[in-house]
Amino acid sequence: MDELISSRASSAPQPAGTPTHRETANGHVSGTSPLPEGPVPIGSLVFADELPDGVVVADEVGRIVVFNRVAARLTRLDPAEVIGKFVFDVLPLRDADGRDWWVYADPYHGLPTRTRHPERSLYLADGTEILVSVGYVRDPRPKGVTCGARPVRRLVISLRGAQQRERMERSRAELVSTVAHELRSPLTSVKGFTATLLAKWGRFTDDQKRVMLETVNADADRVTRLITELLDVSRIESGRMEVHRQLVDVPDRARKIIAGRVAAGDAEDRFRLEARSGLPETWLDADKIDQILGNLVENAVRHGAGIVTVVVEPARLDGGAASADEPDAVAVSVRDQGEGISPEVAPRVFRQFWRGKPRGGSRRGQHGGGTGLGLYIVKGLVEAHGGTIGVRRAPGGGAEFRFIVPAGTAAA
């Protein structure tokens, strides 16, 4: 780790007359001492200030030699003032019970076999919660020696703010609450109708039984759809979304989605498909393209107004005009003629659980099981193909969801 870290702050000049040591209450020698010339080496031209997390590096006696910008922001300390001071004085870390972490972990005199401390919550002197993980850099063992203590040469401390974890915990709690709410209604319906049919089968006419069974079937579909959404969210968040590419005719897939809507009872004149010429050969995941198109069309039908238009046209991934160069992507736009989505709201529509009310109390973005996950999943599926998606005002008013996916190859 020490070969990968450096900091411009580590070469800060040492103030004249700075004391070299003092005894702390914990029995540690504390204070500052002269530092070697130049920055701590990192191997290549990468600096600790460029790392996304806070990084603090202490030498073999605990003096801070690296204190990057993120660490300064999290602790509200000036790197120039802490370089050369002892880390247990600069970062008086305590756990939730108020215990001094440096005392009970004793990184410099504890178990000689330790290589790291996993990330955990600790608190600074002002009560600020911070996520801390610690790595040890030890002296290598001499040749032929397989055991024995290896002194700590450097202590590498990683710091992260707790806000991101709190947001994730709130998101998980909201997901559990939403799922519980969405499951309760269909499962109550399924349980009620099946119990009634089993107990009083002979009392109902065939038409009544059919209505009950159709309701049970629809609610079972709703539960299945919710579970599918949750699995998709899990795969997207963990980066495990797999894309199985095959030759896909995107206008044909859009045509089938529209035909399915018409067969389900939507008016045929509610939809329009425009397929432009010059489309490249596209190797995509057919099922996921169907899911993307189906979600966007359903969103337009449920929460838009007027004609829903699907436009499929050639595009360039670099943003250039497809007519000027050979197209290497396909762009699909799904437009409605409703009130649209305001520009200030547009950046939030692809977040989990986003719900807006463009008109009449309807909620754009909430469709299917009503979890508010549909557009978030669409974005994840598009990005799994290496594409991008956005929303803007349609040329004739309303909202336009437009995604671009690379044409790909059979081997991609």
VENJOQUI-V923854 format. One record per backbone hydrogen bond with DSSP energy under -1.0 kcal/mol. CO is the residue of the C=O (numbers start at 1). NH is the residue of the N-H. E is the energy in kcal/mol with one decimal. If there is no record, write none. Layout:
co,nh,e
CO,NH,E
CO,NH,E
This chain:
co,nh,e
1,4,-1.8
6,48,-5.1
8,11,-1.3
9,12,-1.9
15,18,-1.3
19,32,-1.2
22,30,-5.2
24,27,-1.5
28,24,-2.8
30,22,-1.7
42,44,-1.3
44,46,-2.6
47,50,-1.8
48,51,-1.7
54,159,-2.8
55,68,-2.1
56,157,-3.5
57,65,-3.2
57,66,-1.6
58,155,-2.7
59,62,-1.3
62,87,-3.0
63,59,-2.8
64,84,-2.6
66,57,-2.0
68,72,-2.0
69,73,-2.5
70,74,-2.6
71,75,-2.2
72,76,-1.7
72,77,-1.0
78,81,-1.6
78,82,-1.2
79,83,-1.9
82,85,-2.3
85,64,-3.0
86,89,-1.5
86,90,-2.0
87,91,-2.9
91,93,-2.3
93,101,-2.4
94,123,-3.0
95,98,-2.0
99,95,-1.8
100,104,-1.8
101,105,-2.5
102,106,-1.1
106,110,-1.6
111,114,-1.1
115,136,-3.0
117,134,-1.7
120,132,-2.9
122,130,-2.8
123,94,-1.9
124,127,-1.9
128,124,-2.2
130,122,-2.7
131,160,-2.1
132,120,-1.9
133,158,-3.2
134,117,-3.2
135,156,-2.8
137,153,-3.0
137,154,-2.0
142,145,-2.0
151,139,-2.1
154,137,-2.7
155,58,-2.7
156,135,-3.0
157,56,-2.7
158,133,-2.0
159,54,-2.7
160,131,-3.3
162,166,-2.2
163,167,-2.5
164,168,-2.2
165,169,-2.6
166,170,-2.4
167,171,-2.4
168,172,-2.6
169,173,-2.5
170,174,-2.5
171,175,-2.3
172,176,-2.6
173,177,-2.4
174,178,-2.8
175,179,-2.8
176,180,-2.5
177,181,-2.2
178,182,-2.8
179,183,-2.5
180,184,-1.7
181,185,-1.1
183,187,-2.1
184,188,-2.3
185,189,-2.0
186,190,-2.9
187,191,-2.7
188,192,-2.6
189,193,-2.7
190,194,-2.4
191,195,-2.2
192,196,-2.1
193,197,-2.5
194,198,-2.4
195,199,-2.0
196,200,-2.4
200,203,-1.4
201,204,-1.2
205,209,-2.4
206,210,-2.4
207,211,-2.1
208,212,-2.2
209,213,-2.7
210,214,-2.6
211,215,-2.0
212,216,-2.4
213,217,-2.5
214,218,-2.3
215,219,-2.4
216,220,-2.3
217,221,-2.1
218,222,-1.8
219,223,-2.1
220,224,-2.5
221,225,-2.6
222,226,-2.0
223,227,-2.5
224,228,-2.4
225,229,-2.2
226,230,-2.3
227,231,-2.3
228,232,-2.2
229,233,-2.5
230,234,-2.3
231,235,-2.3
232,236,-2.5
233,237,-2.6
234,238,-1.8
235,240,-2.2
246,284,-2.0
249,253,-2.1
250,254,-2.4
251,255,-2.3
252,256,-2.0
253,257,-1.9
254,258,-2.2
255,259,-2.4
256,260,-2.1
257,261,-1.7
258,262,-2.3
259,263,-2.5
260,264,-1.4
261,266,-2.3
262,265,-1.6
267,270,-1.5
268,271,-1.4
270,308,-3.3
272,310,-3.0
274,312,-2.9
282,248,-2.8
284,246,-2.1
285,289,-2.4
286,290,-2.4
287,291,-2.0
288,292,-2.5
289,293,-2.8
290,294,-2.9
291,295,-2.3
292,296,-2.3
293,297,-2.7
294,298,-2.4
295,299,-2.4
296,300,-2.1
297,301,-2.5
298,302,-2.8
299,303,-2.2
300,304,-1.6
305,337,-3.0
308,272,-2.1
309,335,-3.0
310,274,-3.0
311,333,-2.6
312,276,-3.1
313,331,-3.1
315,328,-1.2
315,329,-1.6
316,319,-1.4
321,325,-1.1
328,407,-2.4
329,315,-2.4
330,405,-2.2
331,313,-2.6
332,403,-2.5
333,311,-2.8
334,401,-2.3
335,309,-2.2
342,345,-1.2
342,346,-1.7
345,348,-2.3
346,349,-1.3
348,351,-1.7
351,354,-1.5
359,362,-2.4
363,366,-1.4
364,356,-1.5
367,370,-1.8
372,353,-1.1
373,377,-2.5
374,378,-2.2
375,379,-2.2
376,380,-1.9
377,381,-2.6
378,382,-2.5
379,383,-2.5
380,384,-1.7
382,387,-2.2
383,386,-1.4
388,404,-2.5
390,402,-2.3
392,400,-2.8
394,397,-2.1
398,394,-2.0
399,336,-1.9
400,392,-1.9
401,334,-2.7
402,390,-1.9
403,332,-2.8
404,388,-1.8
405,330,-2.4
407,283,-4.0
409,412,-1.3
